[in-house]
Amino acid sequence: MTEELKNILRVAFIYATSIIGAGFASGQEIMRFFSIYKAGGFYGILLAGLLFSIIGCIVLKKVYTDRIRNYEEFLFPTFGWISGWILEVAVTVFMLCLFCVMVAGSGNVLTEMFGIPFRYSVLIMALLCMVIIMSNIKGIVTLNSFITPVLLAGILFTGLYIIMFSTSEVFNAAGLLKCISENWPVSSLLYVSYNSMLAIVMMCSLQPYLKTSATAKWGGILGGVFLCISAMVIHAAIFMFYPTAFKKELPILSILSGMNNTAGFLYAIVLWLAMISSAVMSGFGFTDRISTMLRVGKKQVTVILCAAAVPLSSFGFSRLIATVYPAFGYIGLFMIIVILITAVVKRDGRK
């Protein structure tokens, strides 16, 4: 394997993992943003995959071309001073919320798997995240180089296992569930937009791995393809268990545990890894922004963040996905529209 191909895969893995978090792996996000539209959810996932590839390609090429080293160097030249600061605050708050919820979620999984009291589980997870975040971007790259293939393999295997060995009917038309928006295209856009908020933060830290323009281009495209395939498999599995799966907080884990206890336990490990990955990604982005804004050391911010996450872990996992995610989705929608328009204008200017 050539060094460029390795870098493309590293970049694609980091991009994909910044989005394939606990909500994705549990099926909760896919269910709320796509599966509630039944067959329309398949079209929504294709649209989301296309947008993820386009956004990843645009942002990573800009990071490579402009030699961007951090999120601030991307944000203000692209959005201007006023809009930039509004987005800066919104993204920072979103990362803080996401970190606390993922620490709580991973603590819950640890408690269920090993019977460790919840308060100790949360403390263990906060300390583990602190160590990884303090290792800076190299530690996160190492983490994602290991976790992302496991996540992708686990998600694909689990979804295919459910699809192949399920005796459930493919579709049950009993009743309609309450939608988070009017139609699947809007839902797909919201899903892409709020996920892009954190993904862009991470992509702005990847300059050391963008040795060529091709690495930036194909890293973004391949990351979007990984996301599309994984989401499609998860949606198909949930779709087969409509409407019973829609009543579960962790639909994929619930479906799999009902079919095979051992497989359910193994997937619980995959879900735990997804939560760790999401926590580290959001925690790293938050400490990087706060340390830059307040001009304090990243290690001090990391310690304070992880300490604060322990009492703040009472916020619920599903509540965040159902309420906060769509709210931040509308803010993120402004981001991706500006990014797409800027890329089109810049391209036309070269002609």
C-alpha positions in Angstrom: 0.0 0.0 0.0 1.4 3.4 -1.0 1.9 6.2 1.5 -0.7 8.3 -0.4 -3.3 5.6 -0.2 -2.6 5.2 3.5 -3.1 8.9 4.0 -6.4 8.8 2.0 -7.7 6.0 4.2 -6.6 7.8 7.4 -8.4 11.0 6.3 -11.5 9.1 5.2 -11.6 7.1 8.5 -11.3 10.3 10.6 -14.0 12.0 8.6 -16.3 9.1 8.8 -15.7 8.5 12.5 -16.5 12.1 13.3 -20.0 11.3 12.1 -20.4 7.5 12.8 -20.8 8.0 16.5 -23.1 6.4 19.1 -26.3 7.8 17.7 -25.4 6.4 14.3 -24.2 3.0 15.5 -27.2 2.6 17.8 -29.6 3.3 15.0 -31.2 6.1 16.8 -30.1 8.9 14.4 -30.8 6.8 11.3 -34.2 5.9 12.7 -35.2 9.5 13.5 -33.8 11.2 10.4 -34.5 8.5 7.7 -36.4 5.3 8.8 -39.5 7.3 9.9 -40.0 8.0 6.2 -39.9 4.3 5.3 -38.9 3.8 1.7 -38.2 7.5 1.4 -35.4 7.0 3.9 -33.3 5.2 1.3 -33.4 8.3 -1.0 -32.6 10.5 2.0 -29.5 8.4 2.8 -28.3 8.6 -0.9 -28.7 12.4 -0.8 -26.8 12.6 2.6 -24.0 10.4 1.2 -23.6 12.6 -1.8 -23.6 15.8 0.3 -21.1 14.3 2.7 -18.7 13.4 -0.1 -19.1 16.9 -1.7 -18.6 18.8 1.6 -15.7 16.6 2.6 -14.0 17.1 -0.7 -14.5 20.9 -0.7 -13.3 21.4 2.9 -10.3 19.1 2.8 -9.1 20.7 -0.5 -9.4 24.1 1.1 -7.5 22.9 4.1 -4.8 21.6 1.7 -4.7 24.6 -0.6 -4.8 27.3 2.0 -2.6 25.3 4.5 -5.2 25.7 7.2 -4.0 24.5 10.6 -7.1 24.9 12.7 -10.8 25.6 12.6 -10.5 29.4 13.2 -8.4 29.8 10.0 -11.2 28.1 8.1 -14.1 29.8 9.8 -13.6 33.6 9.6 -12.2 33.9 6.1 -15.2 31.8 4.9 -18.1 33.3 6.9 -16.9 36.8 8.0 -16.4 38.2 11.5 -20.0 38.4 12.8 -21.3 35.1 11.3 -18.1 33.5 12.2 -18.4 34.2 15.8 -22.0 33.1 16.0 -21.0 29.8 14.4 -18.0 29.6 16.7 -20.2 29.8 19.8 -22.8 27.4 18.3 -20.2 24.8 17.3 -18.4 25.1 20.7 -21.6 24.6 22.7 -22.6 21.7 20.4 -19.3 19.9 21.0 -19.6 20.4 24.8 -23.1 18.9 24.8 -22.0 16.0 22.6 -19.0 15.2 24.8 -21.0 15.1 28.0 -23.7 12.9 26.5 -21.2 10.5 24.9 -19.3 10.1 28.2 -22.7 9.4 29.9 -23.7 6.9 27.2 -20.4 5.0 27.2 -20.6 4.9 31.0 -24.1 3.4 30.7 -22.8 0.7 28.3 -19.9 -0.1 30.7 -22.4 -0.4 33.6 -24.7 -2.8 31.7 -21.8 -4.9 30.4 -19.8 -5.3 33.7 -22.1 -4.1 36.5 -19.9 -1.2 37.5 -21.8 1.5 39.3 -22.7 4.3 36.9 -20.9 7.1 38.7 -17.6 5.1 38.5 -18.3 4.1 34.9 -18.6 7.8 34.0 -15.5 8.7 35.9 -13.5 5.9 34.1 -14.8 7.1 30.7 -14.0 10.7 31.5 -10.4 9.8 32.5 -9.9 7.6 29.4 -11.1 10.5 27.1 -8.8 12.9 28.9 -5.8 10.7 28.3 -6.6 10.3 24.6 -7.4 14.0 24.0 -4.2 15.1 25.7 -2.3 12.9 23.2 -3.4 15.5 20.6 -4.3 14.8 17.0 -1.8 11.9 16.6 -3.5 10.0 19.4 -6.8 10.6 17.8 -5.5 9.4 14.4 -4.2 6.3 16.1 -7.5 5.7 17.8 -9.5 6.2 14.7 -7.2 4.0 12.6 -8.2 1.2 14.9 -11.8 2.1 15.7 -13.2 3.1 12.3 -12.5 -0.3 10.6 -14.1 -2.0 13.6 -17.1 0.3 13.5 -17.6 -0.1 9.8 -17.2 -3.9 10.0 -19.4 -4.1 13.0 -22.2 -2.0 11.6 -22.1 -3.8 8.2 -22.0 -7.2 9.7 -24.8 -6.5 12.2 -27.1 -4.9 9.6 -26.5 -7.8 7.2 -27.0 -10.4 9.9 -30.3 -8.9 10.9 -31.4 -8.6 7.2 -30.4 -12.2 6.3 -31.5 -14.1 9.5 -34.6 -12.1 10.5 -38.0 -13.8 10.3 -39.7 -10.4 10.6 -41.9 -9.1 7.8 -40.1 -6.5 5.7 -42.8 -3.9 6.2 -45.7 -3.4 8.5 -47.9 -0.5 7.5 -49.6 -0.2 11.0 -49.6 3.5 11.9 -47.4 6.5 11.2 -44.9 8.0 13.6 -44.5 11.6 14.3 -41.9 13.2 11.9 -39.2 15.6 12.9 -39.7 17.6 9.7 -42.1 17.7 6.8 -40.3 15.4 4.3 -37.2 13.3 3.9 -35.2 15.8 1.8 -35.4 18.3 4.6 -34.6 15.7 7.2 -31.6 14.5 5.1 -30.3 18.1 4.9 -30.6 18.6 8.7 -28.8 15.4 9.3 -25.9 16.4 7.1 -25.8 19.9 8.4 -25.5 19.3 12.1 -23.0 16.4 11.6 -20.9 18.7 9.4 -20.4 21.1 12.3 -18.2 18.7 14.1 -16.7 17.0 11.1 -15.4 20.3 9.7 -13.7 21.0 13.0 -11.8 17.7 12.8 -11.0 18.1 9.1 -9.3 21.5 9.8 -6.8 19.6 11.9 -5.8 17.2 9.2 -3.2 19.3 7.3 -0.3 17.0 8.3 -1.9 14.1 6.4 -2.9 16.1 3.3 0.3 15.7 1.3 -1.3 16.1 -2.1 -4.5 17.5 -3.5 -5.6 14.0 -4.4 -5.4 12.9 -0.8 -7.8 15.7 0.2 -10.2 15.0 -2.7 -10.4 11.3 -2.4 -10.3 11.3 1.4 -13.5 13.4 1.5 -15.2 11.4 -1.2 -14.3 8.0 0.3 -15.5 9.2 3.8 -18.9 10.1 2.3 -19.1 6.6 0.6 -18.3 4.9 3.9 -21.1 6.9 5.6 -23.6 6.2 2.9 -23.1 2.4 2.8 -23.1 2.1 6.6 -26.3 4.2 7.0 -28.0 2.2 4.2 -27.4 -1.1 6.0 -28.6 0.3 9.3 -31.7 1.7 7.8 -32.5 -1.6 6.0 -32.3 -3.5 9.3 -34.5 -1.0 11.2 -36.9 -0.9 8.2 -37.5 -4.7 8.6 -38.6 -4.3 12.2 -41.0 -1.4 11.7 -42.8 -0.3 13.9 -41.5 -2.2 17.0 -37.9 -1.0 16.5 -39.1 2.6 16.6 -40.0 2.2 20.3 -36.4 1.4 21.4 -33.8 3.8 22.5 -31.1 1.7 21.0 -33.0 0.0 18.1 -30.1 -2.0 16.5 -28.8 -3.3 19.8 -32.3 -4.3 20.8 -33.0 -6.1 17.6 -29.7 -8.0 17.6 -30.0 -8.9 21.3 -33.4 -10.4 20.7 -32.0 -12.5 17.9 -28.7 -13.6 19.5 -27.4 -12.7 23.0 -23.7 -13.2 22.1 -24.1 -11.1 19.0 -25.8 -8.4 21.1 -22.9 -8.4 23.6 -20.4 -8.0 20.8 -22.3 -5.2 19.2 -22.5 -3.5 22.6 -18.7 -3.3 22.5 -18.9 -1.8 19.0 -21.4 0.7 20.3 -19.1 1.5 23.3 -16.2 2.2 20.9 -18.5 4.5 18.8 -19.3 6.5 21.9 -15.7 6.7 22.9 -14.8 7.9 19.4 -17.6 10.6 19.4 -16.6 11.8 22.9 -12.9 12.1 21.9 -13.7 13.9 18.7 -16.0 16.4 20.3 -13.8 16.8 23.4 -10.7 17.5 21.2 -12.6 20.1 19.1 -13.9 21.8 22.3 -10.6 22.0 24.0 -8.9 23.3 20.9 -11.5 26.1 20.5 -11.6 27.1 24.1 -7.8 27.1 24.5 -7.5 29.3 21.5 -10.3 31.7 22.5 -9.1 32.1 26.1 -5.4 31.7 25.5 -5.0 29.0 28.1 -3.3 25.6 27.9 -5.1 22.7 26.2 -4.3 20.3 29.1 -5.9 22.6 31.6 -9.1 22.9 29.5 -9.1 19.1 29.0 -9.0 18.4 32.7 -11.8 20.9 33.4 -13.9 19.5 30.6 -13.6 15.9 31.7 -14.2 16.9 35.3 -17.4 18.8 34.3 -18.6 15.9 32.2 -19.1 13.7 35.3 -21.9 15.8 36.9 -23.3 16.8 33.5 -23.7 13.2 32.5 -27.3 13.2 33.7 -28.5 14.6 30.3 -30.1 11.9 28.3 -28.8 10.2 25.2 -32.0 10.0 23.2 -33.2 13.5 24.3 -30.1 15.1 22.7 -30.7 13.3 19.4 -34.4 14.1 19.3 -34.2 17.8 20.3 -30.7 19.3 20.2 -29.5 17.7 17.0 -32.3 19.1 14.8 -31.9 22.5 16.4 -28.2 22.6 15.6 -29.1 21.2 12.2 -30.6 24.5 11.1 -27.5 26.4 12.2 -25.3 23.9 10.4 -27.5 24.3 7.3 -26.3 27.8 7.0 -22.7 26.6 7.2 -23.0 24.0 4.4 -24.9 26.4 2.1 -22.2 29.1 2.4 -19.4 26.4 1.9 -21.1 25.2 -1.3 -21.7 28.7 -2.7 -18.2 29.7 -1.9 -16.8 26.7 -3.7 -19.0 27.4 -6.8 -18.0 31.1 -6.9 -14.3 30.3 -6.4 -14.5 27.7 -9.2 -16.3 30.1 -11.6 -13.7 32.8 -10.8 -10.9 30.6 -12.1 -12.6 30.1 -15.5 
